[in-house]
Amino acid sequence: MMNFILRRSSSCLPPPNRTFAVAAYFTSLLHPHSSPNSAAAAVAVVSPCLAERRREFHFKSGPLDFKASLPRLAESAVDDYIYDDNNNKDEGLEISKLGISNDIVSALAARGIARLFPIQKAVLEPAMQGRDMIGRARTGTGKTLAFGIPILDRIIQYTAKHGLGKYPLCLVMAPTRELAKQVEKEFSESAPNLETICVYGGTPISQQMRALDRGVDIAVGTPGRIIDLMKRGALNLSEVQFVVLDEADQMLSVGFAEDVEIILAKLPQNRQSMMFSATMPSWIRSLTNKFLKNPVTVDLVGDSDQKLADGISLYSIASDHYAKASIIGPLITEHAKGGKCIVFTQTKRDADRLAYAMARNYKCEALHGDISQSQRERTLAGFRDGSFNILVATDVAARGLDVPNVDLIIHYELPNTSETFVHRTGRTGRAGKKGSAIIIYTNDQARNVKTIERDVGCRFTELPRMTVEGGTGDMMGDMGGRSGGMGYGRSGGMGGYRNSGSGRSGGYSSSYSGEYGGASSGRPGFNANRGGNFGGSGSSRSGGFGEFGKSDRSSSFGDFGSGRTGRFGDIGGNKSSQSGSFFGSFGNKHE
Ligand SMILES: Nc1ncnc2c1ncn2[C@@H]1O[C@H](COP(=O)(O)OP(=O)(O)OP(=O)(O)O)[C@@H](O)[C@H]1O
């Protein structure tokens, strides 16, 4: 495997005319069987820009026989990408001068994108060369277009020469529906003449089957629905030339990897495979050899640098479990200053409860995997367009989501892993903007905060502790804090959260309504229990959060470390020990 680490660079790429020459050269390698003349003729007949799409002309993908001369060329690419630390004022690379299809150039220009971001610059040449690739760059730095532009360009060239096919030439897989939709949108907006489809669960499959039947150039989707469509014979992957695993470390983690492998096994051997993420934990290296051929690693993060995007200010604040919910309002008021804020919880139920309580004083909605797909989409659209400005979400929103101008991230509960911290935090400070993130931790979790600092190469500014005024009518007072927190280090065996005593019977509500039954401390019902909207009507049983632990695994605190694994490092059957979780098991795979 040839690796080269790229730091944020300036004079990375060769002059535009050379890039153009390289692109043109590889284009000719890609399609050696088409002479310039026949290509021109083909353009005249079927170019998507010039003619209506003619799906009935279906051409089998030609072999991608460009690998022979790659080592030499890749080496020259390495030279080009070597970073100059003293010269890191990146002016970007003018997209219009790269020889990229006019369709793409004008579509990007219409979106205000005229210059490549560094990762896009770094990826362009090896991607045009057809190299398999591992790409890492910080959150919000444009990885989608880094793989998108070269793929789109090559598909445009290919269809210009070979005509439009029925089956997708490119498959992109993403871990969540929202991210899949976003990637598909980015593709379709960047090459409006190509046919794209997004396939994901929670929506009628028949519609997707019909669209596939009409013919597509690019399919983006989540693994479950992709397999479903394959099994029904509606999605034929035999012509895929490009496959991308977005959020690759999550896609190759326990819980996803099996599905991904099934899909990859159905793809032609002769293809270009790329994996992208802001985090590439070391375990991923051993796996990549399984899926990639002689991959080049384009890494704009590096081992020693801090892993977060620039421009994100980090704060930490210590709080007791029961007080967390009470301090969140003041934190948002102070740090989000009326802008957009995402509050991350660990469980769906917590997201619901917190959102419900906060909605009394803020415009706020919940997002998690138990919400219907149509509602999820409405919620995200509302958050994007500013109909409300506080999103309380599980880690379903941690990765990839690109909502412009999120000012503040609050880790209401600590993330499972340092990688998740990076992704959650990366929902702010995107595309060069500024943002803030606050991590709320209990005394027991102080070590975890240090672990994050060490892993991520960052420093939190500690905020002064806030005092909780019980029964003051503070908007979150009802929650009485929450959740039993994470119980890190207390429950024995790391992940055996069941035994920590938290969140199972605890009815502690510091104030009046008892809607949430309070939570955390495991003390028996100390709950005003009048309202009881959630958590068992605040009844005499246990009140509020006392219900945790008896229902479905993924939304239940009581099920943390549910005994399935009982191992340190497992995240409820998702990433498992691969990702070095520093909490116990959460059983939160798809949130
Ligand atoms: N060259 C560019 N010029 C201006 N804006 C860009 C450019 N490239 C990408 N963007 C915008 O930057 C934002 C972040 O891009 P993107 O979502 O691809 O980031 P990412 O690196 O994939 O982040 P994450 O790791 O969180 O998934 C998007 O809104 C995208 O449209």
The ligand as a Gaussian input file, in Angstrom:
#p B3LYP/6-31G(d) Opt

LIG

0 1
 N      -14.614000      23.866000      -3.070000
 C      -15.608000      24.275000      -2.295000
 N      -15.894000      25.590000      -2.179000
 C      -16.899000      26.026000      -1.372000
 N      -17.682000      25.206000      -0.650000
 C      -17.442000      23.877000      -0.715000
 C      -16.408000      23.353000      -1.539000
 N      -16.412000      22.019000      -1.406000
 C      -17.392000      21.701000      -0.552000
 N      -18.012000      22.813000      -0.132000
 C      -19.108000      22.881000       0.842000
 O      -18.536000      22.595000       2.119000
 C      -19.494000      21.952000       2.949000
 C      -18.875000      20.734000       3.618000
 O      -18.611000      19.749000       2.654000
 P      -18.807000      18.204000       2.960000
 O      -20.141000      17.961000       3.544000
 O      -18.431000      17.466000       1.739000
 O      -17.711000      17.997000       4.088000
 P      -17.087000      16.653000       4.644000
 O      -15.621000      16.831000       4.629000
 O      -17.640000      15.480000       3.916000
 O      -17.601000      16.673000       6.143000
 P      -17.920000      15.450000       7.147000
 O      -16.599000      14.857000       7.517000
 O      -18.591000      16.107000       8.281000
 O      -18.783000      14.499000       6.405000
 C      -20.674000      21.637000       2.056000
 O      -21.685000      22.599000       2.279000
 C      -20.125000      21.772000       0.654000
 O      -21.112000      22.125000      -0.294000

